Amino acid sequence: MTIDYKVDADGIATITWAMQDVPMNVLNGQSIPAFADAVKRAQADSAVKGVVVTSSKPEFIAGADLNMMLAITDVAGMMDFVTQLHALMRGIEKSGKPFVAALNGTTLGGGYEVALACHRRIAADNPKALIGLPEVGLGLLPGGGGTQRLPRMIGVRNALPFLLEGKKLAPKKALEAGLVDEVVPADQLLARAKQWLLTDGAAAAVQPWDRKGFKLPGGAVQSPMGYETFTAGNAMLRAKTFGNYPAPEAILNCVYNGCQVDIDTGCKVEMREFVKLTTGKEAKNMIHSLFFGIPAASKLASRPKGVPQASYRKVGILGAGMMGAGIAFAAAEVGMEVVLLDSSTDSAAKGKAYSENLWNKRVAAKRMTEAERDAKLTLIKPTTDFADLAGCDIVVEAVFEDRAIKADVTRKAEAVIAPGAIFASNTSTLPISGLAEASARPANFIGLHFFSPVDKMPLVEIIRGQATSDECLARAMDFVKAILKTPIVVNDSRGFYTSRVFSTYVGEGLALLAEGVKPALIDNAGRMAGMPVGPLALADEVSLELMARIRKQTAADLGKAYQRSAIDDVCDRMVDKLGRLGKKTGKGFYDYPQDGQKQLWAGLAQAFPLAATQPTVEEVKQRLMFIQSVETARCLEEKVLLAPIDADVGAILGWGFPAYLGGPIGQIHSLGLAAFVKACETLAERHGARFAPPQLLRRMADQGERFYDL
Ligand code: NAI
C-alpha cells in the first residue's frame, strides 16, 4: 500500500501517504499515480465534502525521489514527468472541494508543493520537523509549481529567500513566515484539519490565484519595487556564482516571468526551466556528490565488514594547539571525556579555552545555557601528564609537524593506553607508515587528518598505513562518525589525497605567475571557476613559508627523484629572497594592512615581470581546474584513493571544490573521458608533463568506460 484512502461519516476523505519499503514518503513512479487516483476518487464522490492529506510516517513527504529523477535522462521523459506533476497539483486545487494538508512532520520540496496546492496548510507543532523548498541546494528548482504558488501566497520578496537559499523552517517559524496557516499540537492535527474543512472549507475551495481580480501580495513584479528586487537579485547572483550555478537564475526567471501571467502559464515557464536544469550537468553532478556521495560517506558505506561497532567514552589529544584544541572541542561536543595534553600547563589550558570561547558565543546567542556549557567544560581535562591518558579508547596526536617529536609522544602515550586502543596522527604531510615505525602496535596506528577550523570543517581524511588493520580502520571510522564528521578513507602517500591534489591548484597558480601571467587574472580565474579563494591568496593563507618548507623536506626525502619546478622557484624567491612569508606576517602575494582590505603587493610586477601576451580567463580556469582532476586520477591509479566518489566528497568538503562540477572526478566524467584526455594532452604539450593524463584515464577513454552511471 502506498496511499490509503478513507471517507468518514461526516463526508471527510483522508488521503494518507504510507509508502512501504522506503524510509520516507517520496514522490515517485508509484506514489504519484496512486495519489492522483485518490484525489480523483474524492473529487468524483459526491458524499465527500472535503479532503485531508496527511502521512502515517514520521515525516509528511520528503520530496521527489532523486533516484527516479536521475534515471530520466531525456528531455521528453522529464517533460512527461513534470506535466504529470503539474496536472496533479492543478487537479487538487481545481477539484471544487477543499483540501487541507495536515503536515505531521518534515515537509520538503515536492512534499511542500503538494501542501501549497492544498487550500490550507496546518502543521503539527513538532520542533524537529522542517518545512521548505531545498531544491536549489542540489542545482534544481521546485518543479511542482513551487516557484509559482509560494510568491502568489506570501509575495515575491518573502518567497525569494526560500526559493533561492533553500531555507527550511520548523513549524512555528514557518507560521511566522506564512509557509503554513496554523500550527496545532500534534494530537489535535487531524481533528483540527477536519474541523476547518467542515466550517471554512467550502468558502476556501478556490485558490486566491484562481479568483477574479487576484493581485500578488506585496506588489506586482513589474512594479518599481519588484523591478529593483529582480535587478538587485540578478546582480547579487552573478557576483556570487559567476554563472556556474544555473538553478538560482532559473528560479528568478520563473518568478519574474511566471508571476506576470496566469498560474497555468506560469507553471509552463517553470516546467521549461525545470526540464533544462534536470537534464543539465550541474544538477546531476550536485545530486550525485551532495545528495548521494556525502551521505553515503557519513554513513560509513565503505567501513570494513564484520568489525563490531566501537563506542568512545574517553579520548586523548596530544598537542593543544590550533588543531588539538579543535579536535578536543568536537569530541566534547558529543559528550566524550577529553584529556588534552600539551608540554606546558599554559598551552594545555589555552587549548581548553578555545572550546570555552566557542561555547560562550553560543550562550550569548541563547543557543546554550550556562549550565550546559559548564557541564561540557568539565569534560575537557587539560594536562601535561601522560599518565592521565590511561583508559583512553583513542589518542589523537596533533603536536608539531616533526617526526622526532611525534615519535616521542607516540611512545609515551602507548606506554599508558590499553594495547587495543587506537593511536591516530593528525599529521598533514608525513607518511603514516613512517610515523608508525615509532609505534609498538602499528596495526592500531592510523592517520586522522582533520581540517582547520575543526569546528566548522566536516571532513576527516582517514589514512591507512601499510600495517593498519581492518579493525583499526573500522573503529577509527566509528570515531569520526561519533564526532559527527564525514570520513573518506585513503591509502598512505605523500600529502595523502587532499593535500596532494589541493596543492596542485595552488602550484598551478604559482606556475602561471612564473610565466608572467597577471596575478589578478590568476586569482580571479580561480574564483570564477568556482573555487572559494584564488590560488595566490590561498598560498598566502596556507603560508608560503610552510609551502617552501614542505617542498624542501620532500626534496630532501626523495633525493635525485625530486624534480624541481617553477613552483619551487617562486616559493624560494618569495620566502628566502623577498621575505614575504604569507598572510600570518602580513606580507605575501598580497599585503594585509591591519586596518584595511588585502591588496596585491605592488612589488609583484617587478618580482615576476608580466609576459607580453596574456592567456584568456578560460585558459587559466582550465589549467587551474584540470590540474586537480589529473592529479586525482593519478591518486586513483596509484590506489591512494579507493573509489572515485571519495575523491569528489573529499574535494568538495575538504577544500571547497565547486559542487556544480561534481568534484575532480565528476569534472572528468561530465566532460567525457575522451575529451578530458585530449585536452590534457594539449595542456601537457604546452605546459609540461604535470598535465599528462595517466594510463588509467587513457585506458578508460579507449575502452569507452565511465566513472559513474549518470
Ligand atoms: P600548533 O603549533 O598550533 O600546535 C601544536 C601544539 O603541540 C602546540 O601547542 C605545542 O605546544 C604542542 N606540542 C609540541 N610538542 C609537544 C610535545 N612533545 N608534547 C606535547 N605537546 C607538544 O600546530 P597545529 O597547526 O595545531 O598542527 C598540529 C598538527 O596538525 C601538525 O602535525 C600539523 O601538520 C597538523 N595539521 C595542521 C593543520 C593546520 O591547518 N594547521 C591541518 C591538518 C593537520
Boltz pocket constraint, residues with backbone or C-beta under 6 A from the ligand:
constraints:
  - pocket:
      binder: B
      contacts: [[A, 318], [A, 319], [A, 320], [A, 321], [A, 322], [A, 323], [A, 324], [A, 341], [A, 342], [A, 343], [A, 344], [A, 347], [A, 397], [A, 398], [A, 399], [A, 400], [A, 401], [A, 402], [A, 405], [A, 408], [A, 409], [A, 426], [A, 427], [A, 428], [A, 429], [A, 449], [A, 450], [A, 451], [A, 452]]
      max_distance: 6.0
